[in-house]
Amino acid sequence: MKSMKPEYILAHEWIGLEVEVVYSPNQYEVGLKGIVINETMNTLTLRTEEGYKIVAKRGRTFKVRFKGYVLRVKGDLIAFRPEERIKRGLMLIKKAKGWW
Amino acid sequence: MQIDFLRFTPDKEFLKCLGFENAVVFAENGDLEGYENHSYVKGEIIRPENPEDLRKKLRKVSRKSVVGVESNSISINREAVTRRRVDVILDSVGRRIDYVTVKLAAEKDVVIEVCLSKFLLTKGARRMRLLRETEELLRLIKKFDTPFVITSGASNIYEIRSARQLRDFFSFLGAEIKKAEKHAEILFRKFADANFIMNGLEIEERP
């Protein structure tokens, strides 16, 4: 099976992925690591070793493991509802690639 | 990261002395010498005579190089902004760019170059007019949040200036220097860094 290109993380489901917060204006959020168990338009809920943590998407940078790749993603790129992700994520990819 | 857009291939050490980390080197027909030895990014200049000619020339350009359009005509620049293969609208003494083009560039993510060499090549009333036009252009760029870069645009060693001089000069004209540097870095990394996918998304480890 042909593997998915890493840029499709923007159009992919995030629930179930392993995520680490690598940059945040709130220093206590940096280093939070866990599996995404829920997502809203502006937040991700992570299941960490210390329990469930809700992290805002905007202004944060996440390190995410996706199809064998480790990607660094700015939260502003995924700050929309999960159900809108395919439409808006693909739009972002197309714009970046110059297909739009 | 300080990136300069040039029309000749300078020595890397010399460029570092001026405060630039790297450069995009433009040439017509892509016939550059020695750019690979210095790890510069290659750029191709297109100088079309009319919009039809632009479309024809864009079919022949390489996908691995930055594509810049240099023209004195408003209609060509406007057409260039709408073409997906065009990365940057290059600056020159006679370049004419209007309100609509700047707005379209913001939508289509095409970078507008604002260079210093045009001020060095002119004097007197012509230079005054250029200053006024550049100030107006920078105001429009700020209004529409258009991607832009400030460069020396030098075609020989005598036109090149240090990064600090560029920053000081264009900040006096009202340019947002941080944004310009960010846009130059994005454009550079798009072609030079295999791990860079888009602004805000990059690969850290491959399988």
Interface residues (C-beta under 8 A of the other chain):
Chain A: S3 P6 E7 I9 L10 K63 K67 G68 Y69 V70 L71 R72 V73 K74 D76 L77 L92 I93 K95 A96 G98 W99 W100
Chain B: R84 R85 D109 I197 M198 N199 G200 L201 E202 I203 E204 E205 R206 P207
